[in-house]
Every structure is written in structure tokens, then in C-alpha cells.
Amino acid sequence: MKKIALFASGRGSNLMNILASMQNGCLANLAEAVLVFSNQPQAPVLAKAEALGLAVHCIPSRGKKRLDFDAEVLDLLEKYRPDYIVLAGYMRVLSAPFVAAYAGRIVNIHPADTQVHQGLGAYKWAFEQGLEETKITVHLVDQGLDTGPIIAQAPVNLAGVKDLAEVERRGLAVEHQLYPQALYQLFSSSKNKQ
């Protein structure tokens, strides 16, 4: 079983979906959540994960320098020793020392084709560009912003969307399907290499 630390900053719909996949979906008997972490004390995901009996921890990031904050988080992770860190709506750019500590073992989901759009506002960008289709990308995190190796992608049909909320709704549905499948692919292939 892969030991996973899940990071989120908000409501955690992707995180909760991944947890469900660990319970009775494609990640059952393949991965277990050893920690749910947030940098936001008011993040709804913390209470949701705690209600499931999971180890939950929050280190507030507000007002802290990136390197200092990430050093605190790395110290926390020493206790849990995860095989992978899975970012599920974690709204912070990781520092170089953090990425180096878990090189090739940090996974992120991005609501665009990372070769076309990096950073925040991907759904808004797709809507403003009038795209008929966008992509969701699951990738490994490297030193750049959404520039790491792609694990999996899936299209989002945007034909006929009337507003940004519809883009987000359609995108999230694809995110929820793609992320557990991409993690299954990653964890299965790393299991076979051992």
C-alpha cells in the first residue's frame, strides 16, 4: 500500500473523491491516506477528513515566508513518511527544497493542458478564450509552475457553455473521474518497479 499525504486549501472535493476511491474504488488496496493537510485553518476539507477518522493537520501559511513555511511542513511529514504527496486544490506554489525532498513523488491536478496554460484561472481562461474543449492534466510537480511530467490528461467538452460556473461544473466532473485513475496508473506502475 502506498502511503499518501493529501494536501488541500479549500472544500476538498477532489480530495474527498480520492478518499472514496481508496475506500471502494480503483485505489482500494493500493493506497492509504496517512495525512490530510491544509495551510488554511478554515478549510472545510479539514472537518470532512476528521469526521472520517483520518489524521488531519493544519499549519497556517498566512504571513510566513515560503521557505520557512515549507520547512515546517517537511518537518511534519517526517512523522508520517508518505510515499507520495497528492495536491488536491492546494493553493500554494511549493519551494525548491520541498520539491527536491519529494522529487518525482508529488502529484498535482491542473484544470488545463499544462503545455498551453499554467497557473491560476485556467477555467476562466478557457471560458474567455471561447474554447470548445479544454483539458484536465494530472502531472508530477517539478521546480516550475505546472511544468512537470504529465501522467494523464482528459478532455472537457465546453460546447455551448453559457457561463464560467458551467465550465467549472463540467471540468470538476472530469477532474473527479481522472484524478483517481491517474493515481492508480502511477501507483500501479511504481509497484511493478519494486
C-alpha positions as CSV (number, residue, x, y, z in Angstrom):
1,M,0.0,0.0,0.0
2,K,1.3,3.4,-0.9
3,K,1.1,5.9,2.0
4,I,-0.4,9.2,0.8
5,A,-0.4,12.7,2.2
6,L,-3.2,14.7,0.7
7,F,-2.9,18.5,0.6
8,A,-5.8,20.9,0.1
9,S,-6.6,24.5,0.8
10,G,-10.4,24.6,0.4
11,R,-13.5,22.5,0.3
12,G,-11.6,19.4,-0.9
13,S,-14.0,17.9,-3.4
14,N,-11.1,16.2,-5.3
15,L,-9.5,15.1,-2.0
16,M,-12.8,13.5,-0.8
17,N,-13.2,11.8,-4.1
18,I,-9.7,10.3,-3.9
19,L,-10.5,9.1,-0.3
20,A,-13.7,7.5,-1.6
21,S,-11.6,5.7,-4.3
22,M,-9.3,4.4,-1.6
23,Q,-12.3,3.0,0.3
24,N,-14.2,1.3,-2.5
25,G,-12.8,2.4,-5.9
26,C,-9.8,1.9,-8.1
27,L,-7.4,2.9,-5.3
28,A,-8.7,0.3,-2.8
29,N,-5.9,-2.0,-1.5
30,L,-3.4,0.2,-3.4
31,A,-3.2,3.4,-1.4
32,E,-4.0,4.7,2.1
33,A,-4.2,8.3,3.4
34,V,-1.8,8.8,6.3
35,L,-2.4,12.6,6.5
36,V,-4.8,15.3,5.3
37,F,-3.0,18.6,5.4
38,S,-4.1,22.2,4.8
39,N,-2.5,25.6,5.0
40,Q,-5.9,27.2,5.7
41,P,-7.4,26.8,9.2
42,Q,-10.9,27.4,7.9
43,A,-10.7,24.9,5.0
44,P,-13.9,22.8,5.0
45,V,-11.9,19.7,4.0
46,L,-10.3,19.5,7.5
47,A,-13.6,18.8,9.2
48,K,-14.7,16.4,6.5
49,A,-11.5,14.4,6.8
50,E,-11.5,14.5,10.6
51,A,-15.1,13.1,10.5
52,L,-13.7,10.1,8.6
53,G,-11.2,9.5,11.4
54,L,-8.2,10.5,9.4
55,A,-5.0,12.2,10.7
56,V,-5.6,15.9,10.0
57,H,-3.1,18.7,10.4
58,C,-3.1,22.4,9.6
59,I,-0.2,24.8,9.6
60,P,-1.4,28.3,8.7
61,S,0.7,29.8,5.9
62,R,-0.5,33.4,6.2
63,G,2.3,35.8,6.8
64,K,5.0,33.2,6.6
65,K,7.9,33.2,4.1
66,R,7.6,30.3,1.6
67,L,10.9,28.6,2.6
68,D,10.1,28.8,6.4
69,F,6.5,27.5,5.9
70,D,7.6,24.7,3.7
71,A,10.4,23.7,6.2
72,E,7.6,23.4,8.8
73,V,5.6,21.2,6.6
74,L,8.6,19.0,5.7
75,D,9.2,18.6,9.5
76,L,5.5,17.5,9.9
77,L,5.9,15.0,7.0
78,E,8.8,13.3,8.8
79,K,6.3,11.9,11.3
80,Y,4.1,10.4,8.5
81,R,6.7,9.5,5.9
82,P,4.4,9.4,2.9
83,D,5.4,7.6,-0.3
84,Y,3.5,10.3,-2.3
85,I,2.1,13.8,-1.7
86,V,-1.1,14.4,-3.6
87,L,-2.1,18.0,-4.1
88,A,-5.9,18.4,-4.4
89,G,-6.7,22.0,-4.6
90,Y,-3.6,23.1,-2.6
91,M,-3.3,26.7,-3.5
92,R,0.4,27.3,-2.8
93,V,3.5,27.1,-5.0
94,L,6.0,24.7,-3.4
95,S,9.5,25.8,-2.8
96,A,12.5,24.2,-4.5
97,P,13.7,22.5,-1.3
98,F,10.2,21.0,-0.7
99,V,10.0,19.7,-4.3
100,A,13.6,18.3,-4.0
101,A,12.7,16.4,-0.8
102,Y,9.9,14.5,-2.6
103,A,11.2,14.6,-6.2
104,G,9.1,12.5,-8.5
105,R,6.6,11.9,-5.7
106,I,4.4,15.0,-5.7
107,V,1.3,14.8,-7.9
108,N,-1.0,17.7,-8.9
109,I,-4.1,18.2,-10.9
110,H,-4.4,21.3,-13.2
111,P,-7.6,22.3,-15.0
112,A,-5.9,22.9,-18.4
113,D,-3.4,21.4,-20.7
114,T,-0.2,22.4,-18.9
115,Q,1.6,22.8,-22.2
116,V,-0.9,25.6,-23.1
117,H,-1.8,27.3,-19.8
118,Q,-0.1,27.3,-16.4
119,G,-1.0,28.9,-13.1
120,L,-4.3,30.1,-11.7
121,G,-7.5,30.9,-13.5
122,A,-7.5,28.1,-16.0
123,Y,-11.2,27.7,-16.3
124,K,-11.7,31.4,-16.6
125,W,-9.0,31.5,-19.3
126,A,-10.8,28.6,-21.2
127,F,-14.1,30.4,-21.0
128,E,-12.7,33.8,-22.1
129,Q,-10.9,32.2,-25.0
130,G,-14.3,30.7,-26.1
131,L,-12.7,27.2,-26.2
132,E,-14.9,24.3,-27.4
133,E,-12.7,22.0,-25.4
134,T,-10.2,22.2,-22.6
135,K,-8.2,19.5,-20.9
136,I,-7.6,18.4,-17.3
137,T,-4.0,17.4,-16.6
138,V,-2.6,15.2,-13.8
139,H,1.2,15.7,-13.6
140,L,4.2,15.3,-11.3
141,V,5.4,18.5,-9.7
142,D,8.8,19.8,-10.6
143,Q,10.6,23.1,-9.9
144,G,8.4,25.0,-12.4
145,L,4.8,26.1,-12.3
146,D,2.7,23.3,-13.8
147,T,5.6,22.2,-15.9
148,G,6.2,18.7,-14.6
149,P,5.9,15.4,-16.5
150,I,2.3,14.6,-17.5
151,I,0.8,11.4,-16.0
152,A,-2.7,11.7,-17.7
153,Q,-5.0,14.1,-19.5
154,A,-8.7,14.1,-20.3
155,P,-10.8,16.4,-22.4
156,V,-13.6,18.6,-21.1
157,N,-16.3,19.4,-23.7
158,L,-17.2,23.1,-23.4
159,A,-19.5,23.3,-26.4
160,G,-22.5,25.5,-25.6
161,V,-21.4,26.7,-22.2
162,K,-23.1,29.9,-21.1
163,D,-21.0,31.0,-18.1
164,L,-17.9,30.3,-16.1
165,A,-19.9,28.2,-13.5
166,E,-20.8,25.7,-16.2
167,V,-17.2,25.5,-17.3
168,E,-16.2,24.7,-13.7
169,R,-19.0,22.2,-13.2
170,R,-18.1,20.3,-16.4
171,G,-14.4,20.5,-15.5
172,L,-14.8,19.3,-12.0
173,A,-16.8,16.2,-13.2
174,V,-13.8,15.3,-15.4
175,E,-11.3,16.0,-12.6
176,H,-13.2,13.6,-10.2
177,Q,-13.0,10.9,-12.8
178,L,-9.4,11.5,-14.0
179,Y,-7.5,12.0,-10.7
180,P,-8.1,8.6,-9.1
181,Q,-7.5,6.8,-12.4
182,A,-4.2,8.7,-12.9
183,L,-3.1,7.9,-9.3
184,Y,-4.0,4.2,-10.0
185,Q,-1.8,4.3,-13.1
186,L,1.1,5.9,-11.2
187,F,0.9,3.7,-8.1
188,S,0.5,0.5,-10.1
189,S,3.5,1.3,-12.3
190,S,5.7,2.1,-9.3
191,K,4.5,-1.1,-7.5
192,N,5.6,-3.1,-10.5
193,K,9.1,-1.5,-10.5
194,Q,9.7,-2.5,-6.8
